[in-house]
Amino acid sequence: MKRRLIQNSGKVKGFTLSELLVVLIILGILVLLALPNLLPLISRAKSTEAKLQLRHLHLLQKTYYMEHSEYADALGELDFEPPKTIEQDGRGLYRYEILSADLDGFKAKATAVQDFDGDGQFNQWEIDQDGNLKEIVKD
């Protein structure tokens, strides 16, 4: 019985190197064709962080306004703790700042810390006292 096992297992079925290379080349071409269509989706998904954090900042500003009758001009006054950015070994993709604040309103901005699609522009979002969220610079 041992002789049969040795005699039958002389050849192992599998793929040749050239067959594997052809499959990898075809997959590479498909990825290159699909990538331009996927970049806007990736950028849009990453901008979700900015939208959520700015809406949270808006809520904090409204609460601060109810207590102090003015808008805060510093993030520290609101107890807003932005996520650590990827530059700080975190996961955050945006930096946050308050551009202006007075008795009548405020404006806050989120700026991406990396260029999502490699075009040299960094994504920016702004929100105001009315909760109007606008994409200022598209990436």
MOZI-V860516 format. One record per helix or strand of 3 or more residues. SS is the DSSP state (~ for helix, > for strand). FROM is the first residue (numbers start at 0). TO is the last residue. Records with the same first field share a line. If there is no record, write none. Layout:
SS = FROM-TO, FROM-TO
This chain:
~ = 1-7, 16-45, 47-67, 74-77, 85-87
> = 93-100, 105-111, 123-127, 132-136
